[in-house]
Amino acid sequence: MSSKIHSSLAPQAESADAQSKRNIQAVSQLEFQALERRSRGEKISDTIVYLGGRMWVIVLHAIWFGTWVVWNLSQKPGLKAFDPFPFPALATAVSLEAIFLSLFILVSQNRASRRADERAHLDLQVNLLAEREATKVLHLVKALCVRLEIKEASDMEVTQLLKETQPADIASQLEQELPSETNPKQGGPG
């Protein structure tokens, strides 16, 4: 009778494939929501950066610059130079394009950085929850070992692992040990 009760209370096993699909759908939904939250300016900026990084844009620029230079250096009748060497109009146009493209890239990078921070915070929360769950399971296993008088119940490593992880302490230790931009020799092995 008790085995029937325990088996009816046990969660039904989900295949790894089904778990993966569920997780992919959850992550996909989070990404879709993040994309929908973008402002109009961020969407425009992302589109310009996406298109600007395509190979056809490089080819288009090569054709544009080549045509501009050949047209303005040409001595052929009917082709009047509108921007003679050293091509100040071309230099101005290219400079303005570079300035605006750089600004669009910065807007996109800022948004991507914010999104990466959100993912890192989510990852940290999931990891902290998993750590708590693992510690709780370890407490339960140790209690079973003690009750069944299994010698591993007094294992010192298990006792250490039963202590709650303190993220602030770990972060502080990492900050002290890891090299930084201002002091690359800080920390190190030892």
C-alpha positions in Angstrom: 0.0 0.0 0.0 2.7 2.5 0.9 4.6 1.8 -2.4 1.3 2.8 -4.2 1.1 6.0 -2.3 4.8 6.9 -2.9 4.6 6.1 -6.6 1.4 8.2 -7.0 3.1 11.1 -5.3 6.3 10.8 -7.3 6.6 13.2 -10.2 6.3 11.6 -13.6 9.6 11.2 -15.4 10.1 13.5 -18.3 12.4 12.5 -21.1 15.6 14.5 -21.7 14.3 15.4 -25.1 11.0 16.8 -23.7 13.0 18.7 -21.0 15.2 20.2 -23.6 12.3 21.3 -25.7 10.6 22.8 -22.7 13.8 24.7 -21.7 14.4 25.9 -25.3 10.8 27.2 -25.5 11.2 29.0 -22.2 14.5 30.6 -23.3 13.0 31.4 -26.7 10.1 33.1 -25.0 12.4 35.2 -22.8 14.5 36.3 -25.8 11.3 37.2 -27.8 10.1 39.3 -24.9 13.4 41.1 -24.7 13.3 41.8 -28.4 9.8 43.2 -28.1 10.8 45.5 -25.2 13.3 47.3 -27.5 12.5 51.0 -28.2 11.9 52.1 -31.8 15.4 53.7 -31.8 17.0 50.4 -30.6 15.2 48.4 -33.3 16.4 50.9 -36.0 19.9 50.8 -34.6 19.9 47.0 -34.5 18.7 46.8 -38.1 21.4 49.2 -39.3 24.1 47.4 -37.4 22.9 44.0 -38.7 22.8 45.3 -42.3 26.1 47.2 -42.0 27.8 44.0 -41.0 26.8 42.1 -44.1 29.3 41.3 -46.9 27.1 42.9 -49.6 27.5 46.2 -47.8 31.3 45.9 -48.0 31.0 45.2 -51.7 28.6 48.1 -52.2 31.0 50.5 -50.4 34.0 49.2 -52.6 31.9 49.9 -55.7 30.8 53.3 -54.4 34.3 54.4 -53.5 35.9 53.0 -56.6 33.3 54.7 -58.9 33.7 58.0 -57.0 37.5 57.9 -57.3 37.6 56.8 -61.0 34.9 59.4 -61.9 36.8 62.2 -60.3 40.2 61.1 -61.6 39.0 60.5 -65.1 40.2 62.7 -68.0 37.4 61.4 -70.3 35.2 64.0 -72.0 31.7 64.1 -70.5 32.9 63.0 -67.0 33.4 66.2 -65.1 35.1 65.8 -61.7 32.7 67.0 -58.9 35.1 66.1 -56.1 38.7 66.5 -57.3 41.7 64.9 -55.5 42.1 64.6 -52.5 38.3 64.0 -52.5 37.1 66.2 -49.6 33.5 65.5 -50.2 34.1 61.7 -50.2 36.2 62.1 -47.0 33.3 64.1 -45.4 30.7 61.6 -46.4 32.8 58.7 -45.2 33.5 60.4 -41.9 29.8 61.2 -41.3 28.9 57.6 -42.1 31.6 56.3 -39.7 30.3 58.6 -36.9 26.7 57.6 -37.3 27.5 53.9 -37.7 29.7 54.0 -34.6 26.8 55.6 -32.7 24.4 52.9 -33.9 26.8 50.2 -32.9 27.1 51.8 -29.4 23.3 51.8 -29.0 23.1 48.2 -30.0 26.1 47.2 -27.8 24.5 49.0 -24.8 21.3 47.1 -25.3 23.1 43.8 -25.8 25.1 44.5 -22.6 22.0 45.2 -20.6 20.5 41.9 -21.9 23.7 40.1 -21.0 23.5 41.5 -17.5 19.9 40.3 -17.3 20.9 36.8 -18.4 23.8 36.8 -15.8 21.4 37.8 -13.0 19.0 35.1 -14.0 21.8 32.6 -14.2 23.0 33.6 -10.8 19.5 33.2 -9.3 19.1 29.8 -10.8 22.6 28.7 -9.6 21.8 30.0 -6.1 18.5 28.1 -6.1 20.2 25.0 -7.3 22.9 25.4 -4.6 20.2 25.6 -1.9 18.4 22.6 -3.3 21.6 20.6 -3.4 22.4 21.5 0.2 18.9 20.6 1.3 19.2 17.2 -0.5 22.6 16.7 1.2 21.0 17.4 4.6 18.3 14.8 3.8 20.8 12.2 2.7 23.0 12.8 5.7 19.9 12.4 8.0 19.2 9.0 6.2 22.8 8.0 6.7 22.7 8.8 10.4 19.4 7.0 10.9 20.7 3.9 9.0 24.0 4.2 10.9 26.1 4.5 7.7 29.7 5.6 8.5 29.7 8.2 5.7 27.3 10.3 7.8 30.3 11.6 9.8 32.4 12.4 6.7 34.1 15.8 7.2 33.7 16.8 3.6 30.0 16.2 3.8 29.9 18.3 6.9 31.7 21.1 5.1 29.3 20.9 2.1 26.3 21.2 4.4 27.3 24.8 5.2 25.2 27.3 3.3 27.1 29.0 0.5 27.7 32.8 1.0 27.8 34.4 -2.4 28.9 37.8 -0.9 31.9 36.1 0.7 32.8 34.3 -2.6 32.5 37.6 -4.6 34.7 39.4 -2.1 37.4 36.7 -2.3 37.2 36.8 -6.1 37.6 40.5 -6.1 40.7 40.3 -3.9 42.3 37.4 -5.8 41.5 38.2 -9.5 43.8 40.6 -11.4 42.1 43.9 -12.3 42.6 46.5 -15.0 44.2 48.9 -12.4 46.4 46.2 -10.8 47.1 43.3 -13.1 49.6 41.7 -10.6 47.0 41.6 -7.9 46.0 38.1 -6.7 47.5 35.3 -8.7 48.3 31.8 -7.6 49.3 31.2 -4.0 
